Amino acid sequence: MRSTVPTPTRKPSRPKGQGQWAMGHREPLNKNEQGKKDDNPLNVRQRIEGIYAHGGFDSIDPADLRGRFRWWGLYTQRRPGIAGGKTGILEEEELDDRYFMMRVRIDGGQLDLEQLRTIAGISKEFGRDTADVTDRQNFQYHWIDVRDVPEIWRRLESVGLDTQEACGDCPRVILGSPVAGVSVDEVIDPTPQIKAIHDRFVGDRSLSNLPRKFKSFIGWLPDGPYECNDISLLGAHHPEHGPGFDLWVGGGLSTNPMFAQRLGVWVAQDDIEEVWVNVVRIFRDWGYRRLRTRARLKFLVKDWGVEKFREVLESEAYLGRKLPDLEAPQPPERLLDHIGVHKQNDGKYYIGAAPLVGRVSGTLLEQFADVAEKHGSNRVRTTPMQKLLLLDVPEDRVEQAVADLEAIGLSANPSPWRRNTMACTGIQFCKLAIVDTKDRARDLVGELEKRVPELDTPISVNVNGCPNACARTQTADIGLKGQLVLVDGEQVEGFQVHLGGGHAAEASLGRKARGLKVASADLGDYIERLTRRYLAARTEGETFAHWVHRADESEFQ
């Protein structure tokens, strides 16, 4: 009789660690984590000032160049002449130009004229007159030489601005209402809390190594994309405690878009700072660090659910107390962009004006400052919709101020196409981009103003050069994600089309019709055709997004 050898019992395999510090997973699991462990990225400023600004581009350590520089608002820009088809093929060093993009933090979007003129002067002297207003309320330069960076920092910091943690795996610029403190509809102005968070925690080395970037919105009014941030605090009334804020966590777009979720708690104004920093600390301790593609807070919130996230936030390790429950408030009808003329709470007026797809310049910003000064204003604002606001205009100066803004290319009465089109940086400067965005979006606005001048309702068009959704592709009425498409057997610049996205009461990720791609050169024809179908088929008061979600896919071709 043959003897049998018993089969060894296999122990169940342990799930791979996700690099969560709170679970003891401290060993770096990818090169980004290793770089942060080797040296706190904030330390790179000393090397920029002491070594690289003297030795120039060739003296920069690659680990600093493509990693730690970001913590001081610096990315290498794309080398000119590299086609979009090479974006995912070439190594970083092949894509790198010898110049940098630089972001200037403008937390809450608030500037005085001295700050604005400083930003404009730096653009003209060091950035070849480039300056884009981004949908993160920043200004962004290009063509920055590392040898000029210390002087740029000196000038910015002399007027209370900085570039610290404008990029990197850290708390980035805090979006805020551009009309905080002046809106007649605002109940609580959280500007003091935004400033306190910036002053206390930006540069805090205990928070400078997060699993990925951390984006914030804090405002009473629905005038920022609160569903798309890692944390948002949006104004809300509690039946017992009065006005405060509704807490949202875990939003983010890119290749795995997710809207933030309400935690169901009410946050008092005096508690904003404490709640904010403890959400950041949860992300630091529990966020996934093994794979960069799963490192944003949204993945942790999705896996935990809001009940567990709230439980951890209120635990002794973090807040150490319960927050009051808050029933879901009525969602706002739409996001506010503040374009046009609006009365302030002090009887003066603010004017919202639209540059073309966020593309401005140092020269234009100087002219903007001149207009503000001419009409007695010392305050301007940037918005998360790539717009500019002029505050504190006396009633008898409004009409002339509007005319003066129009004369420099900032329209307070733009067409719906100009008002509602945004674009990311695109292939001109961005190493991740596949197609041109800024110039194509600018030309598209002009085409559509001629083709469909009768448009009488907002249709947002967000143009993005790659899948990363910096221009919030998935939340536009018409979202355009850059890619190469085949036309007559040849690869040309084009876009995958997302339709019917939205914010606030119409919060929705855009619908992707199967195989719907459009060559860049054909965008004018396509959007005109789509718009006319909507205008012909809409019911009374029906928005473009509502029509998209009830229409047959054949209507989108």
Order of alpha helices (4+ residues) and beta strands (2+ residues): alpha-alpha-alpha-beta-alpha-beta-beta-alpha-beta-beta-alpha-beta-alpha-beta-beta-beta-beta-alpha-alpha-alpha-beta-beta-beta-alpha-beta-beta-alpha-alpha-beta-alpha-beta-beta-beta-beta-alpha-alpha
